[in-house]
């Protein structure tokens, strides 16, 4: 048992938590009543975030009296991981030691935050900080609360504390992702979410946040896939249901979204927001009677539910019942006097009833309070309507109010799905802050109803009072990027930067907007400006390098951008560095970078395939197969893993099954990795012409020399050497020190009988790689008959560098024999034979040397000991000739 516990502790220390769990579990089977083992097993389960199993082990540990002090906060974490937040907040903290009580309070704070109860979350966090402010559990709670309140500086500070306290804290990647998302760096956010969701057991809220990000980015299919998995696992979580119905509605699956809400309302009939969402879906489907019924139910549950009231008013106006609209909107307008959208609809209902006196009061207030352009437009329409000579149609005024068309749902929902946060103390009282908060609320509601112009107008009204208001500008940029071509917001960004030129958060918004309108020079300038101010912003540096790589196709410039931060631990920076090296053709450096990236973000399955491509080019077949097997084991249902499985099947000769795996992956036929996999299948089937066609197609789909090298090797198999040589010579003309190109060119020259060119190429390659044993071996072999003495020196050096290589030993024995140094040659061959797994070729070589040395009986013994089946076909004739020569 002690051996298992020691093994588990070693596994924990090196980060292999699943092995630790397995060892602790095995120890618990041997000694089921050992409370220490149960406790350590439960803690390891919490580290891998398996809340369900951890709760069961903790119950056993508690029964074995493992210590209530430490068990209670661990139980809180296990319940938190399962989304049982009410149970966490109900736990008692009486009689606990200071640090354990602080941990329990921190999880209670996070639970209240998950239930959107910010007041209680603040209170519990304050109590936790008063007890033990430096615990990582307290720091992560502080970071999450700071994010919810929009305090990015505090969130970043808390995460820096966690990085110092516990660098591999399992909850950290999701918070880093949320911070990156708030800064507009969606690529880094996705990388961090990939890291968070690649852990053995995924915390469901991390998946929820990633799904919301997919929705924000417009990737509705990915959002729906995330929603489906969340619904399967956590159908009782309100946040999951609300996210899933938004994703489905955005994708046009209103029927499924409606059924989802209806099932939710069966168990939570008093949920006003869910009832309103159902009304909104029915409005989109133009089922106005059902929409009206559900909107009225939402108002019955929550009389001041402004969104439901506004929708009810819209339905009444749509059905030409302005009197009913006035009844609903009048009451809500008195409750929310600063909601200008309600007042617009109220004004329309009054005008359509010809209640011009009442309408005039509302219209005059709107003219005063609307942004200047909108107010002027409304004033002119009102003047035209009240012209006594030739009054305009009331519909002109309704159009000026911006409600002539039925609203549609927003195509993209913000990552949080709620109004940008405003500090609590600024949302009360009759102040400018309260007006700002109301404008934010109205903008969100307008967006939900698809009224982009009105939402933008409300946000611009906020910016008119404070041009550098980050939350308003962030919402405006998000609105603009979500609805391309509808809004021009460059003036707002310019004014904000004029007021706060060194505000990197605003600069980040400028870059986001520039990217959405494909203004690449502006994007590059904005990213560079952020780096000038904050040179350690690796996420920004990675974006700038990616811009150079993808838009300008300049890997050298991309690497120059990264030069000062090559040792960064940021996955997005490492990813672009690896891609730039791969594109440049620096395969060994690219391989090291991709291996580093795999450690940082193991959930990025494309990295495995890129590593496999490099290993294949380097003829490292064992490592190539191993990396494919690791990918299949890690994520068997991932499309990239299915391509890896297809390649493994092809290696086994199961080409039909391999093609089925490609189809199962569901990727486009012109995807580079699909083409590479099909080429592997064609190669296995000896369909070399098809392999050549496929690799030629790969060269068009994948930038960089890797595809060219694969194409050259396929040409070699068909014996079509001339185009292969031309491609390699072009590559070397551009990159004279490319070892792969030089090695392949030397082989091509050898195959076409160009001995002088082959030797010159090998000499050049050895000059660039003087310590590469394989390169030196090839050069020694080429020199064996031209310059035996030099050949011997080079072969000895290669053997020193790699004494276990049978190929190098064979070369050294051969060149020594050619110099008649037979004892030394026989010694080298004999030593290599002892170390080789299948020494048949080396025994054949030693037999030749023994014969040359006059040791006929030894030569005959070697030849007779050989099993012909172990010798390659092209070598068997040589053995027979030697045997024939030695027969009496």
N, C-alpha and C positions, 0 to 999 in steps of 0.2 A: 504493500500500500504506500509506504513512504517513497518508493521509487516512482510510483505514478504521480504523487503529489509534487515531487521534485521535478519530474518531467513537465508537469502542468505549469509550474512556476517559471521554468526556463522558457516554455512556449509563450507564456504571458510577457516575459521580459523582451522577447524578440518580436512581439506583435502578432503571433500566430494564435489568435484567440479561439478559433474553432478547435484547434488541437488541444488547447488548454481545457476547453469545455469537455472534450472527449476524455481527456485524462482524469479530470476531476470526477466525471460521471462514472468512469471505470472504478475509481477509488471508492466512490459512494456505494457501488455494488458490493465491493469487498467488505466495506465496513459501513453498513447502512445507518448505524446510530452514531456516527462520528459527526458531531455538530460543526467542527471546524471545516471538514470537507464540504458539508452541505452549504456552509456559509460562503466558502470560496467559490463553489460551483455557482451559487446564485449571483455572486458579484460578477463572475465571468459571463454569465448569461445576460446580465444587465449591460456589460460592456459591448456585447454583440447586439444588444437591444431586443432580446427575446423576452418581452415582458410577461407573456403567458407562462412559459416554463420557469422563469425566475420567480414568479408568484408562488408556483407550486413548491419549488425548492425552499423558498423562504418560510412557507407554512410548516414544512418538515423541520427546518432549522429552529423555528420558534418553539415547536413542540419539544425539541431536544435541548431547549434552553440555551440557545446560542447568543442570547443577549438582546433584550427588548430595545435597548438604546440604539443599537446599530441596525436592528431589523426594521424598525418603523420607517425611517427615511428610505430604506431600500424597497420596502413594500410600496411606498408612495411613488417611487420611480417606476416600479413594475406596473402599477395601475395607470400612471401617466402615459406610459408607452402604449397601453391598450386603449387610450382615449377615455378612461373612466374618471373624468375630471371631478365630478361631484363627490365621488368617494375620497379623492385626494384632499379636497377642501374640507371634508368632514372629519378628517383625522385629527386627533388630539395631540398637543405638544407638551402636555404636563409631565413633569418629572424627567425630562430628557437633558442630557449634557448639552453644553453650549453649541458645539460644532454640529452634532447630529440634529439638534433642533433647528439650527440655521439651514441645514440641507432640506429638512422637511418643509420649512417655511418657503424656501426657494421654489420647490416643486409646487407648493400651493399657489405661489405667485404666478408661476407659468401656467398652472391649470386655470386660474381665474382669467388670465390673459387669453388662453385658448377659447374660453367662453365669452370673450369680449367684455369682461367686467374689469375695466381699467382701474376703477377706484380701489377695489379690493386687492387687485394685483399690486398696486403701489403700496398699499398698507402692509401686505405680507412681505414685500421686498424690503421695505424700510425696517421691519422687525428683523429680517434675516441679516441685513447689513449691520445693524446695531450689535449683533452677536458675533458674526465671523465674516467680515467683508471680503476676505481674500480667498475664499473657497471658489473653485471653478463653477460649482453649482449655482452660487450666488451671482457670479460674474455673468454667466450665460442668461440668467433670469433678468439681470439688469440690461444686458444687450438687447434682449427681445422686447422688453418694455420700452427702451429708448427707441427702437425701430417703430413700434406702434405709435409712439408720440412724435415721430418725425425728427428726433434728436440724433442725427447721424454722427456727430462728433462724439457723443457719449457712447453710442453703439460701437464705434471704432475703438474707443479707449478701452471698453470692457473686453473686446475681443483681443486686444493687445495683452491685456492681463491674463486671459486664458492661454494665449500662446506662450507666455512665460511660465504659467503654472502647470499646464498639461497640454503639450503641443498636439497630441493626437486625440483630443477630446471629441467623442463621437458626435456630439450635437453641434460642433462648431461649423462644419461645412455648409449646413443649411443657412446659418446666420450670415456667413460670408457671402453666400449666394444672394440673400435678401439685400445686403448692403450693396453688392455690385449692381443688383437690379435697380435700386433706388438711384444709383449714380448713372444709370442708363447703359451700363456695360452688360448687355444681355448675354453676350458670348461667355464672359467669365461666370455670370450667374448660372448658365447652363452647365458649365464645367463643374462648378461647386455642387450643383444639385446632382450631377452624375456621380460625384464623389460621395455625397450623402446617401444616395440610393444604391450604391454599389456595396454597401456593408451587408454582412450576412443576413440580418433581419432589418427591414426598412421601417422606420417610424412613419406612420401613415401621413402625418402632417407635412413631412418633407415631400412626399409624393403629391400632396394637395397643392403645395406651393409651386412645385414644378409644373403641375397641370395649369395653374393660373398663369404662370409665365408663358407656357405654350399658347394659351388663349390670347395673352397680350401680344405675342409675336405673330398672331394670325395662323398658327399651326393648329387648326382645329382638329384635324385627325389625331394628332398626338395627344391633344387635350382630351379627346373623347376616349382614346385608349387608356389614358391614365384614369379617367372618370370611371370607366367600366371596371377596372381592377379595384379601385377604391370602393365602388358600390358592392362588389362581390365580398370584400373583406369587412367593410364598415357601413352597412346600409342604414345603421341607426344614427350615424353622425349627421347632424343638421348641415354642417359646413360642406360635407361631401355631397349631400343631396342638392344644395343650392348651387354648388360649383358645377355638378353634373348637368343640371337642367339648363344652366347658362351655356355650357359648352354645346349641348344638343341644340338649343335654340339658335345659337350662332351658326351652327352648321345646317340649319333648316329642318332639323328633325323635331318639329314642334309636337307631333303626336306622341313620340316617346317621352319628350320632356314633360308634357302635360300629364301623362300617366304616372310618371315618377312623382310629380308634385301631388297628384291625387292620392297616391299610396301614402305619402308622407302626411298629408292632412287627415288621413284616417286615424293616425296615431297622435297627431298634434293638431287638432282642429282649431285651436286658438292662435295659430301662427299667422299673424297678419301679413308679414312679409311674403311668406310662401303663398298665401291666398292672393296677394297682389300680383306675384309673379305668374300665377296661373291666369289671372285676368289679363295680364299683358300678353301672354301667349295667345289667348283667345282673340285679343284685339289684332294681333299680327295675322291670325288665321281668318280675320274678318267675321268671326262669330260674335257679333256685337251683343246679342242678348246674353250669351254666356259670359262675355267679358264684363258686361254691366252687372250681372248677378254676383260674380266673384269680387269685383271692385267694391260693390256695396257691402258684401260680407266682410271684406278687409276693413272698411270704415266702421262697421258694426263692432268689430273686435277692437279696433284702435281708432276712435273718432277723429283724431288729428293726423291720421296717416295721409300726408300731403300727396304722395305719389298716387295712391288709390283715388283720392279725391280729384286730382288732376285728370286721371284717366277716365273717371266717371264723367267729368265735364266734357272731355274730348268726345266721348261716346254720345253724349246728349247733343253736342253740336253736330256730330256726324249724322245723327238720325234726325236732324232738324227739330230739335226740342230745346231751344235756347232757354226756355223758362226753367226747365229742370236743371240745365247747366248752371243757371244763375243761383238756384237754391243751394246747390252743392258748393259752388265756388265762392259764393258770398260768405258763407260760414267759415270756410277754410281761410279765406283771405283775411278775415278779422283775427284768426288765430296766428297766421303767418303774414303780418303786414308788410314785410320786406321781400316777400316772394313775388318778383315782378312777373314770372311766368303765369302764376295764378291770376294776377291782375290783368294780364293780356287777355286771357281766356274769359275773364269776367267782363271785360270791356266788349269783347266780341258778342257775348251772350246778350248784353244790354242793347247794343246797336242793332242786332238782328231782331230784337223785340220792339225796336223804335223807342226805347227809353232813353232819349237823347240827353235829358237833363242829368240823370244818374250816370250815363256813360261819360258825359263831359268831365265830371269830377275825377273819374278813374283815368280818363285819357290825359287830362292835364297833369296828373301825378306821374303818369308814365313818361310823358314828354320831358318832365323835369329830371327824372331819375335814370332814364335809359342813356347809354353811351351816345355821344353827340350825333353821330351819323344816323343811328336808328331813331333817335328822338326827332331829328329834322324830318326824316322820311315819314314818321307817324304824324307829325304836325301838318305836313302838306296834305296827307290823305284825309285827316280830320277836317282841314279847311275845305278840301274839295267836297267832302260829304255834307258839310253844313252850308255850302254855297246856296243862297236863296234863289238864284236865277236858274242854275242848271246843276243841281246836286248830283254827286257821283253815286254809284251803287254802293250799298253797304259792304259788298264783297271786296271792294277796293281797300277799305279799311281793314277788313279781316286779313287780307293778304299782307298789308303793311305790318300787321301784328305778328306775322310769321306763323300762322296756324291754319293756312288754307289747305295744306296737305296732311293726310294722316301720318302720324309718326311711325317709324319702323325701328326695330331693336338695333342697338349699336352692334357693329360687327366685331368689335374687340372690347373686352372688359379689362379694366385695370388689374394689375397683379393682385392687389389686396381686395378688390371687389368692393371698396368703400371709399368715402370721401377722404382726400388727403388730410392727415392728422393736423389738428390745431391744438396747441397746449390748452389744458383744461381751464386754466384761470382766465384765458382770453375769450372764452365762449359764453360768458355770462355778462349781463348788464347791457345797457343801451350805449354801446361804444362802437368805434370804428372796427374793432376786432369782431364784434358780434355781426356787424354788417358783412364783413369779409367771410365769416363762417356761413352766413345765410346764402351769400353768392356762391360759395363753394357747393353747398347743398343743392342749390337750384341748377348749377351747371351739371352736377352728377345726374340729377333727375332728367334734365333735358337730354343728356347723352344716352341714358337708358332708353329713352323714347325715340332715339335716332335723330333728335333735333341738334345737329352739329353746330349750325350757325348760332342758335340761341346759347348753347353751352359755351361757345367761343366768346360770345358777347359778354356773358357774365364774367368769364375769366379775364377778359380785357378790361372790364370795369374795375376789377381788383388791381390790375397792373397799372391802370391810370392813376391810382393813388400811391402805388409803390411799384415802380418799374422792375425792381429786383426781387419781388416776392417769389421765392423759389417754388413754393408749392403751386402757386397759380401758373407760373411759367412751365413747370413740369407737367401739369395737367393739360396745358394748351399744346405743348409739344406732343404729348401722347395722343391728344385728339387729332392733331395734324398728321402725325405719322400713321395713325390708324385709318385715316380717310384721305388718301393721297389725292392731290389736286383740288381739294375743296377749300383749304385755308392757306393764306400767305401770312406767315408769322415772323418773317425775317426782321421786320421793323421792331417788333416786341423784343426779340433777342438782342438786337443792336442797342436798343435803349437800356436794357438790363445790363449789358456789358459796359456801356458808357458810364453807368452809375456804379458798377462793381467790376472793374476790369480784371481783377485778380481772383474772382470767385470761380473756383474750379468746378463747382457743381453746376453753375450756369454755363460755363464753357462746355461741360459734358453734354448739356442739353443742346447746345449749338451743334456739337458733333453728331448727336442723334438726328437732329433735323437735317443736317447736311447730308448724312447718309441716306435718309429717306427720299431726298430729292436728287440723289446721285451727283451732288456737288463735291467731287473728290478733292479739288484744291482747298476748298473751305474746310472739309473734314480734316485733311492733313494739317492745315494751319492751326485748327482748333486743338487737335491732339498734341501738336508740338508746343503750343502755348501752355497747355496743362503740364506737360513735362518740364517746361522751363520753370514753372512755379513749384511743382512737386516732382522732382526728378526720381523719386522712389516709387512712383505710381506704375507698378509693373503691368497692371491691367491696361493702362493707357498705352504704354510702350508696346505691348503686344498688339493692340489694335492698329497702331501706326505701322508696325512691321508687317502685319497682315495686309494692310493697304498696299504697301510697297510690293508685297509678294503676289497678291491676287489681281490688283488693278493694274499695276505697272509691270508685272511679270519680271521683277528684279530681285532675285534672291540675295545678291550681293548687298544691295541697299537695305534689304530687310535685316540682314545680319549686322550691318553697320548700326542700325537703330538699336539692336539688342546688345551690342558689344559691351556696354558698361554694366549690364545686368545679367550676364550669362549664367551666373550661379544662383539666380532667383529660384524660389520655391513655388512660384506662381504657375499653375498648370497651363494657363492660356499662353503665357510667355514661352514656356518650354515647348508647347505644341507648335507654335509658329516657328520657333528656332529649329525644331526637328524637321518641319516641312520645308523650310528654306534650305537646310543642309541637304535634304533628299533631292529637292529640285535642282540644287547646284551640282549634285553628284558626289558629294563628300559622304560616301556611304558609311564608313566606319564611324565618323562623328555623328551622323544621323542616327545610326543604330544605338549609340550610347544615349543620345537625347531621347529617342523613343522609349528605350528601356527605363530611363528616369521618369518619363511621363507616365509609363505604365504603373510605376510605383506610386506616383502622385494621384492619378485618376484611373484606377483599375477598371472603372465602369465604361471607359471609352474603348469600345471593342474595335474600332477602326485601327487603333494603335497596334493591336496584335497582328493584323493583316499587313500593315506596313513593315513591321519587324520581320514577318515571314518573308516578304518580298526581298528584303535586303539579305537575309540569311540564304535564300535560294540563289541569289546572284553570287554570293560568296562561296557557293558549293558546300555550305555547312548543312548537310541534309538532316543530320540527327537533330540539331537545334531547331531547324525549320519545322520538322514534324512535331517536335515537342511543343513549340509555341502554338501550333494549330490545335493540338490536343488540349492545352491549357485553356484556350478560348472556348472550345466546345464544352469543356467541363464547367467553366465559370458561368456561361450564359447560353445554354443550349438552344433557346428559342429566339435569340437575337439574330437578325438577318446576316450580320457578319459572321457569327458563329456557324450559321447554316452553310455559308460559303466555305468556311474552314472544314466543316464536316464533309462537304462535297469533295474537297481536295484530298482529304484523308481516304475517302472511299475510292477516289480515282487511283491513288497510290496502291491500293489493294487490288486494282483491276476491276472494281465494281462500278463501271462507268455509267450504267443505266441508273443505278441508285444515286450516283453523284449528280446526274442531270435532274433527278427528282428533287434533290436537296436545293439545287439552284432555283428551281421553280418555287419551292416552298419559301425561299428567302424573300420573294416578292419585290426584288429590286429591278430597276430598269435594265434592259438588255445592254445599253451602252454604258452602264456603270463600270468603271475601270476594273474593280475587283471581280465583277461578274465575267468580264472578258478574260481576265487573267485565269480565273477558274476554268472557263471553257477551254482555254489553251492548254491547261494542264491535262484535261480529259482527252483532248485531241492527241496530245503527246503520248499519253498512255495507250491510245488506240493505234499508235504509229501513223496517224493521219497528219503527216508533217506539213503537207501543203495547206491544210486547214489551220494548223497551228501558226503557220506563217501569215495567213490571212488575218487571223485573230490578233496576233501581236502587232500587225501593221495597223489594225483598227485601234489597238490599245495606245499606240503612239499618238493618235489623234485625240484621244480622250484624256490622257494623263501627261501633264507637262513634266519635263525633266528627262534625264538619260536612262532611268531605270527601265522604262518600256523599250527603249532602243536596244539596250543590252539583251533583253529577253528576245526581241525580234532577231537580233544578230545570231543568237544561239539556235533559234529555230531555222534560220537560213542555213546555218552550218550543218544541221541534220539533213537537209535536202541536198547538200553539196553545192549550194548556190553561193560560192565564196565571194564573187566580185562585188555584189551590192553590200555584203557584210563588211568587206574590207573598206569600201568607200565610206560607209557610215562610221566606222571606227576611226578612219583617218580624219574625217571631219571633226569628230569628237576630240581627238588629240590635238588637232590644229587649234581648237578653241580652249582646250584644257590639257596642256602637254604633260601634266603630272598626274593624270587620272589612272590609278593602278588597274582598275577593272578594264578600262579600254586598252591599256598597253598589254595586259595579260591576254585578253581575247584576240587582239591583233597579232600577237606573237603566235598564238595557236593557229590563226588563220593563215599566216605566212608559212608556218610549218606544213599545214595541210596542202598548200598550193606549191610546195617545193621551193619557196623563196627563202633559202637558208640564210643568205646575208642579211636580208631585211628582218628575219626572225631574230638573228643574233643581235643586231643593232637595237631592236625593240627590247629584248631581254636585258641588254646592257643598260639601256635607259631606265627600265623598270627597277633594276637592282640599284641604280643610282638614287632613285627616289625612295626605295624601301630597302636600305642596306641591312636591316635586321629581320627581314621577313624570310623565314626558313624555306617556305614553298617557292618563293621567287628565286632565291639563291640555288635551290635544288634544280629548278628548270634551267638556269644559266649554266650550272655545272654540267648538266647532261648535254646541253648544246655544245659546250666547249671540249667534251671528252676526247674527240678525235682531232680537234684543231689546236688546242693548247692544253695537253694533259696535266702539266704541272699546275697551271692556274686552276684548271678544273678541279684538281685534287684539293687545293687550298679552299676553294669556294665550297666544295662538298663537305669538307671537314667543318667549316664554319656553320653550314646549314645543320649538320648533325649535332653540333654543340648547342644550337638554338632549340632543336627539337629532336632529342635523342630517341624518343619513342616512335617516331614516324618510320614505318617499314619502307615507304617509297624513298625517303632520304637515305636510309641505310642501304637500300639496293643501289642507289646512285653512287654512294661512297665506295661500296665494295667493288662496283664495276670499274670505277676510275682507278682505284688502287690496283686492281688486277691488270688494267691496261698498262700500268707502270711497272708491272711484274713484282709488285709488293704483295705476293700471294699470302704470306702468313697474316699480315695486317688485314687484308681483304677477307680472308676466311674468318678471322676473329670478329670483324664487324658483322658479317653475315650471321655467324653463330649466335652472337649476342642478340641480334634482332629477332632471330628465329625463336629464342627462348621467351621473348616478350610478346611476340605476335600471337593473336588469337587464331588466325588461319595462315600459317607460315608457308604455304605451298610454293608461292612464287619465289620466296627467299631461299627455300631449299633447292629449287631448280637453279637459281643463280649460284648458290654455293657449289652445286654439282659441276657447273661450268668452270668455276674457278679452280676446284679440285682437279679437274681434268687438265686445265692449263698448267697447273702446278705439278702435274705428273702423278697425282695421288689417285690412281685409277680405281683402286678398290673402294676408297672413300666416296668417289664420285658415283660409282655403281651402287653403293649402299644408299646414298641420297635418292637416286633416281628410282630405285626399287621400293623405297619407303613411301613414295608419293602415291596418293589416290588421284587418278586422272580426273575424277569428278570435282576435285577441289581446285583444279587449274583452269583458268579461263580458256575458252575454246581456241583462241588464237595462239595460246602458248603450248597446247598439247602436242602439236607437231614437233616443236622444238625438243620436247622430252623424248619422243619416239626416235628422232634422229640421233640424239645423244646416246640412247640405249643401244641403237643399232651400231653406232661407232665403237661402243665398248664391248660388244659381244665377241667372244673368242672366235 
